[in-house]
């Protein structure tokens, strides 16, 4: 059973209820908060026994309708609910209309001026270079021909992959930008071929200095900052494995201390830019030099925020208490033994290590015994699909996992050698 020491009058509304949003709802429900899972589709978190699902318009293609629906929903509540967007398009829509929504709700998101800067990776890179944010060198796709030879290899990536808008064609563009998520270009010939092939989308693409490594070199500094930029919670950790291996989202991660200069850089950006809310700062540690580079800032919670309560710094709970007017002490994850906590999408990690990585990244492939020994070596283990005795989520996760295997199997039969 979930412990409910106190029932809070303010509710929490969590948007985009994948495992990111699910973790927030499970944690807040543990503390007695009533949660609403608001989404435009039945994602895994909407099946949680700790939240009530409310379907809403999709801010990607109906931003105006979403804001109108959200305003009216919050207006009907007895107390202002706290809003937790968990993906870029939701954060963008709520941040744009933060002033309006504050009439009826308490948004856990920064002001639009800073959120828009963080979400536009080209502007972010340009300002980061000027203000020494430890960002890699960045160029527009149109200026790719001017990049000196000594800077190769470089990467091509979207300026942003998720948007809020009233454009009904937005989903198609987002799918294209997902396909273009990261491409390593090792020579000028590679660059010229890429620019010619993707000419239609060059306005959505930037070019960036390549930092040696893969998703296992990616570190997260997660923070919660109050409306006056006081940093009340700090977590740091690293991905163990993502999928795909080069650039994929975190499938398994652990708590890990980052160097002091990385923390100082993070705090400086929050305070000089006036950011408030939950944010993830993603740093890549160069596999050759060991230096950390700030790749991007996500002005919202991130995919494995569910690790933070086990590390003594529950960012969702800290944010909720502060925004609902409760006293909050500062917390960090640094008192917990480094590398002692594991967060994993355990079904997918098992499948990847035993099967997928054999084909596309053998260094991470494992036998069943090797995988079990590694997982059991962590003192604390958080399994995204099997957390908080949330059995409806577990049932849905298992069904989704079986469907994923079937689709991949079918794809390899239809297109042998291409899966």
VMD Tcl script that draws the C-alpha trace (Angstrom):
set ca {
  {0.00 0.00 0.00}
  {1.08 3.57 -0.63}
  {1.79 5.54 2.53}
  {-0.49 8.59 2.78}
  {0.65 10.55 5.84}
  {-1.19 13.70 4.80}
  {-3.86 14.50 2.21}
  {-3.05 17.74 0.38}
  {-5.80 20.02 -0.83}
  {-3.87 21.02 -3.95}
  {-3.95 18.37 -6.66}
  {-1.16 17.63 -9.11}
  {-1.83 17.47 -12.85}
  {0.85 15.56 -14.74}
  {1.07 15.82 -18.54}
  {2.46 13.29 -21.03}
  {2.15 10.28 -18.77}
  {4.88 7.96 -19.97}
  {7.35 6.64 -17.40}
  {8.51 10.19 -16.72}
  {5.07 11.36 -15.65}
  {4.29 8.00 -14.01}
  {7.24 8.38 -11.64}
  {5.99 11.81 -10.56}
  {2.46 10.55 -9.90}
  {3.63 7.52 -7.92}
  {5.91 9.66 -5.78}
  {3.33 12.38 -5.07}
  {0.65 9.78 -4.31}
  {3.03 8.27 -1.74}
  {2.86 11.62 0.07}
  {-0.94 11.82 -0.11}
  {-1.33 14.08 -3.14}
  {-4.29 13.50 -5.44}
  {-2.99 13.17 -8.99}
  {-4.55 13.70 -12.42}
  {-2.94 11.95 -15.42}
  {-3.77 14.38 -18.24}
  {-2.79 13.22 -21.70}
  {-4.06 13.17 -25.25}
  {-3.63 9.38 -25.47}
  {-3.58 6.34 -23.16}
  {0.15 6.25 -22.38}
  {1.40 3.81 -19.73}
  {1.08 6.22 -16.80}
  {-2.60 6.83 -17.47}
  {-3.28 3.28 -16.22}
  {-1.77 3.98 -12.79}
  {-3.94 3.21 -9.80}
  {-2.59 6.39 -8.19}
  {-4.05 8.86 -10.71}
  {-7.26 9.61 -12.56}
  {-6.95 9.79 -16.33}
  {-8.33 12.88 -18.07}
  {-8.09 13.10 -21.84}
  {-7.20 16.52 -23.25}
  {-6.40 18.09 -26.64}
  {-2.90 17.52 -28.02}
  {-0.80 20.70 -27.61}
  {1.35 19.63 -30.58}
  {-1.51 20.25 -33.00}
  {-4.15 22.08 -30.94}
  {-2.31 24.33 -28.52}
  {-5.20 26.79 -28.27}
  {-7.70 24.04 -27.52}
  {-5.37 22.48 -24.95}
  {-4.89 25.75 -23.05}
  {-8.62 26.46 -23.10}
  {-9.39 22.95 -21.83}
  {-6.71 23.15 -19.11}
  {-7.84 26.59 -17.93}
  {-11.45 25.46 -17.59}
  {-10.46 22.23 -15.85}
  {-8.30 24.04 -13.30}
  {-10.93 26.73 -12.82}
  {-13.35 24.05 -11.61}
  {-10.99 22.88 -8.84}
  {-11.37 24.16 -5.28}
  {-7.65 24.91 -4.99}
  {-5.14 25.68 -7.71}
  {-3.58 22.42 -8.97}
  {0.19 22.16 -9.52}
  {1.04 21.52 -13.18}
  {3.90 19.15 -14.12}
  {4.70 19.07 -17.87}
  {7.07 16.21 -18.70}
  {7.89 16.72 -22.38}
  {8.95 19.67 -24.51}
  {5.66 20.33 -26.29}
  {3.70 20.34 -23.02}
  {6.29 22.54 -21.29}
  {6.26 24.90 -24.26}
  {2.47 25.30 -24.30}
  {2.18 25.85 -20.55}
  {5.17 28.19 -20.39}
  {3.83 30.36 -23.23}
  {0.59 30.86 -21.30}
  {2.05 30.74 -17.80}
  {0.71 34.19 -16.93}
  {-2.82 33.21 -17.89}
  {-2.68 29.78 -16.25}
  {-1.41 31.23 -12.96}
  {-4.92 32.64 -12.51}
  {-6.20 29.10 -11.92}
  {-3.14 26.87 -11.42}
  {0.49 26.72 -10.24}
  {2.73 25.81 -13.20}
  {5.98 23.95 -12.44}
  {7.76 25.44 -15.43}
  {9.97 28.42 -16.17}
  {8.96 31.64 -17.88}
  {8.71 31.52 -21.66}
  {11.77 33.71 -22.28}
  {14.12 31.17 -20.70}
  {12.18 28.03 -21.69}
  {12.22 29.06 -25.37}
  {15.98 29.65 -25.15}
  {16.64 26.20 -23.69}
  {14.41 24.45 -26.24}
  {16.02 26.12 -29.27}
  {19.35 24.29 -29.41}
  {20.83 26.73 -31.94}
  {20.15 29.85 -29.84}
  {21.18 27.89 -26.75}
  {24.50 26.93 -28.36}
  {25.19 30.48 -29.56}
  {24.56 32.03 -26.14}
  {26.37 29.18 -24.42}
  {29.49 29.94 -26.44}
  {29.34 33.64 -25.54}
  {28.64 33.03 -21.84}
  {30.96 30.00 -21.49}
  {28.33 27.42 -20.54}
  {30.64 24.52 -21.49}
  {28.61 23.99 -24.67}
  {30.09 22.44 -27.83}
  {30.72 24.60 -30.90}
  {27.53 24.97 -32.94}
  {26.79 26.00 -36.54}
  {23.62 26.41 -38.58}
  {23.16 23.84 -41.35}
  {23.33 26.67 -43.90}
  {26.86 27.52 -42.72}
  {28.08 23.93 -42.76}
  {30.29 24.56 -45.77}
  {32.32 27.05 -43.67}
  {33.27 24.53 -40.97}
  {37.08 24.06 -40.91}
  {38.41 20.55 -41.58}
  {39.95 20.27 -38.11}
  {36.50 20.29 -36.48}
  {35.40 17.03 -38.10}
  {33.76 14.73 -37.10}
  {30.63 16.74 -36.31}
  {27.02 15.79 -35.61}
  {23.80 16.91 -37.26}
  {20.73 17.09 -35.03}
  {17.33 18.84 -34.89}
  {17.13 22.30 -33.34}
  {14.05 20.98 -31.53}
  {12.04 17.76 -31.97}
  {8.81 18.62 -30.14}
  {6.67 21.75 -30.50}
  {3.35 23.08 -29.32}
  {1.30 24.70 -32.07}
  {-2.04 24.74 -33.86}
  {-0.49 23.14 -36.96}
  {-2.19 19.83 -37.73}
  {0.89 18.73 -39.69}
  {3.16 19.01 -36.66}
  {3.19 15.27 -35.91}
  {4.58 14.48 -39.36}
  {7.41 16.98 -38.87}
  {8.20 15.57 -35.42}
  {8.47 12.06 -36.87}
  {10.91 13.33 -39.48}
  {12.97 15.08 -36.82}
  {13.00 11.89 -34.74}
  {14.55 10.18 -37.76}
  {17.16 12.95 -37.87}
  {17.82 12.79 -34.12}
  {21.58 12.37 -34.40}
  {23.86 11.75 -37.36}
  {27.65 11.63 -37.05}
  {29.36 13.20 -40.08}
  {32.99 12.18 -40.23}
  {34.14 14.14 -43.26}
  {33.19 17.04 -45.50}
  {31.93 14.53 -48.07}
  {29.59 13.08 -45.44}
  {28.36 16.59 -44.65}
  {27.73 17.53 -48.28}
  {25.86 14.28 -48.91}
  {23.75 14.78 -45.78}
  {22.89 18.41 -46.58}
  {21.84 17.45 -50.09}
  {19.68 14.57 -48.91}
  {17.93 16.56 -46.14}
  {17.74 19.90 -47.96}
  {14.02 20.25 -47.21}
  {14.66 20.27 -43.44}
  {17.86 22.32 -43.15}
  {15.98 25.09 -41.33}
  {15.27 22.59 -38.55}
  {18.82 21.23 -38.26}
  {21.99 22.41 -36.56}
  {25.56 21.14 -36.74}
  {27.58 20.61 -33.60}
  {31.04 19.62 -32.44}
  {31.13 15.85 -31.84}
  {31.96 14.83 -28.28}
  {33.54 11.37 -28.23}
  {31.37 8.75 -26.56}
  {27.84 7.37 -26.61}
  {24.76 7.39 -24.37}
  {26.80 5.75 -21.60}
  {28.91 8.92 -21.38}
  {25.89 11.11 -20.72}
  {25.48 12.61 -17.24}
  {22.41 14.32 -15.80}
  {22.25 17.15 -13.30}
  {18.62 17.52 -12.27}
  {17.48 20.54 -10.26}
  {14.43 22.17 -8.81}
  {14.62 25.96 -8.49}
  {12.00 28.11 -6.76}
  {10.39 31.17 -8.34}
  {13.23 33.30 -6.97}
  {15.86 30.88 -8.38}
  {16.79 29.31 -5.05}
  {17.98 25.79 -5.88}
  {16.21 23.52 -3.40}
  {17.05 20.12 -4.88}
  {20.02 18.73 -6.82}
  {20.51 15.25 -8.27}
  {23.38 13.98 -10.40}
  {23.69 10.67 -12.18}
  {24.72 8.99 -15.39}
  {23.20 6.76 -18.00}
  {24.49 3.22 -17.94}
  {22.81 2.26 -21.18}
  {20.54 3.96 -23.68}
  {18.90 2.57 -26.78}
  {20.08 3.04 -29.45}
  {23.50 2.97 -27.85}
  {24.79 6.14 -29.50}
  {22.05 8.59 -28.58}
  {19.11 6.74 -27.04}
  {17.04 7.70 -24.02}
  {18.05 6.25 -20.67}
  {17.13 2.59 -20.26}
  {19.34 2.09 -17.19}
  {20.97 4.77 -15.05}
  {22.59 5.27 -11.65}
  {23.49 8.01 -9.20}
  {26.94 9.47 -9.85}
  {28.70 12.60 -8.58}
  {29.81 15.06 -11.25}
  {32.80 17.42 -10.88}
  {32.28 20.63 -8.94}
  {32.79 22.81 -12.02}
  {29.83 21.06 -13.67}
  {27.59 21.85 -10.70}
  {28.83 25.45 -10.61}
  {28.07 25.82 -14.32}
  {24.55 24.48 -13.78}
  {23.80 26.77 -10.85}
  {25.16 29.80 -12.71}
  {22.86 29.21 -15.68}
  {19.79 28.79 -13.45}
  {20.50 31.97 -11.54}
  {21.69 34.24 -14.35}
  {18.86 33.20 -16.67}
  {16.19 33.31 -13.97}
  {14.98 29.74 -14.38}
  {12.40 28.21 -12.06}
  {10.93 24.71 -11.93}
  {12.39 21.26 -12.57}
  {15.09 20.99 -15.22}
  {17.58 18.46 -16.54}
  {21.06 19.55 -17.61}
  {22.63 16.90 -19.87}
  {26.43 16.77 -19.94}
  {28.48 14.50 -22.16}
  {31.81 13.38 -20.72}
  {34.32 13.18 -23.56}
  {35.57 9.58 -23.73}
  {39.07 10.77 -24.69}
  {39.67 13.89 -22.59}
  {37.30 13.28 -19.65}
  {35.99 16.85 -19.95}
  {32.27 17.58 -19.57}
  {30.29 19.45 -22.23}
  {26.73 20.73 -21.76}
  {24.73 19.19 -24.60}
  {21.26 20.45 -23.76}
  {18.88 21.64 -21.05}
  {15.41 20.14 -20.74}
  {13.20 22.72 -18.96}
  {11.00 20.05 -17.34}
  {11.37 16.64 -15.70}
  {13.22 13.91 -17.57}
  {12.72 10.25 -18.43}
  {14.35 8.73 -15.31}
  {13.41 11.29 -12.65}
  {12.01 8.28 -10.79}
  {15.48 7.61 -9.39}
  {15.55 10.83 -7.33}
  {13.41 9.77 -4.31}
  {15.72 6.80 -3.67}
  {18.67 9.21 -3.71}
  {17.30 11.42 -0.93}
  {16.27 14.26 -3.24}
  {12.71 13.70 -4.46}
  {12.46 16.51 -6.97}
  {8.72 16.00 -7.62}
  {7.93 16.21 -3.90}
  {10.27 19.16 -3.30}
  {8.64 21.00 -6.23}
  {5.11 20.24 -5.09}
  {5.75 21.37 -1.51}
  {7.44 24.58 -2.55}
  {4.83 25.50 -5.14}
  {1.94 24.74 -2.80}
  {3.41 26.98 -0.11}
  {5.02 24.46 2.24}
  {8.44 24.91 3.84}
  {11.21 23.03 2.01}
  {14.70 22.14 3.14}
  {17.48 21.91 0.57}
  {18.35 18.38 -0.55}
  {21.03 16.82 -2.74}
  {21.78 13.27 -3.83}
  {25.39 13.45 -2.69}
  {24.95 11.79 0.70}
  {23.88 8.52 -0.96}
  {26.68 6.11 -1.85}
  {27.73 6.73 -5.44}
  {26.58 4.05 -7.86}
  {24.36 2.33 -5.27}
  {20.97 3.10 -6.87}
  {19.76 1.68 -10.19}
  {16.85 2.98 -12.24}
  {15.87 0.77 -15.17}
  {13.16 0.07 -17.65}
  {13.89 -3.49 -16.73}
  {12.01 -5.36 -19.46}
  {13.61 -3.34 -22.22}
  {17.07 -3.47 -20.62}
  {16.86 -7.27 -20.37}
  {15.84 -7.55 -24.02}
  {18.47 -5.08 -25.22}
  {21.36 -6.71 -23.34}
  {20.45 -10.26 -24.31}
  {19.44 -9.60 -27.93}
  {19.53 -6.09 -29.43}
  {23.06 -5.02 -28.47}
  {24.49 -8.19 -30.03}
  {23.55 -6.74 -33.40}
  {24.28 -3.04 -33.03}
  {26.56 -2.54 -29.99}
  {28.27 -5.79 -28.89}
  {30.17 -4.09 -26.04}
  {26.91 -3.96 -24.04}
  {25.67 -7.44 -24.94}
  {25.37 -9.80 -21.96}
  {24.38 -13.34 -21.15}
  {21.36 -13.84 -18.89}
  {23.67 -14.64 -15.97}
  {25.88 -11.59 -16.55}
  {22.85 -9.32 -16.78}
  {21.30 -10.73 -13.58}
  {24.58 -10.38 -11.67}
  {24.96 -6.75 -12.72}
  {21.39 -5.82 -11.82}
  {21.57 -7.55 -8.42}
  {24.82 -5.74 -7.55}
  {22.94 -2.48 -6.86}
  {21.78 -1.91 -3.28}
  {18.60 -0.11 -4.36}
  {16.78 -0.97 -7.59}
  {13.94 1.06 -9.09}
  {12.13 -0.73 -11.91}
  {10.02 1.66 -13.97}
  {7.44 -0.98 -14.91}
  {7.15 -2.60 -11.47}
  {7.29 0.26 -8.98}
  {4.98 1.17 -6.08}
  {2.86 -1.99 -6.47}
  {1.18 -0.28 -9.39}
  {-0.15 -3.51 -10.95}
  {-2.24 -1.93 -13.77}
  {0.93 -0.23 -15.04}
  {2.85 -3.52 -14.81}
  {0.16 -5.34 -16.79}
  {0.18 -2.65 -19.48}
  {4.00 -2.66 -19.59}
  {4.13 -6.41 -20.10}
  {1.53 -6.20 -22.87}
  {3.49 -3.38 -24.56}
  {6.70 -5.40 -24.24}
  {5.18 -8.47 -25.90}
  {3.78 -6.29 -28.69}
  {7.22 -4.68 -29.20}
  {8.88 -8.09 -29.57}
  {6.20 -9.25 -32.01}
  {6.60 -6.12 -34.17}
  {10.38 -6.44 -34.28}
  {10.13 -10.13 -35.14}
  {7.63 -9.36 -37.89}
  {9.82 -6.57 -39.24}
  {12.80 -8.90 -39.54}
  {10.75 -11.46 -41.40}
  {9.47 -8.86 -43.85}
  {12.80 -7.04 -44.15}
  {15.55 -9.55 -43.24}
  {18.84 -7.92 -42.29}
  {17.20 -4.48 -41.87}
  {15.85 -4.84 -38.32}
}
mol new
graphics top color blue
foreach p $ca { graphics top sphere $p radius 0.5 }
foreach p [lrange $ca 0 end-1] q [lrange $ca 1 end] { graphics top cylinder $p $q radius 0.2 }
display resetview
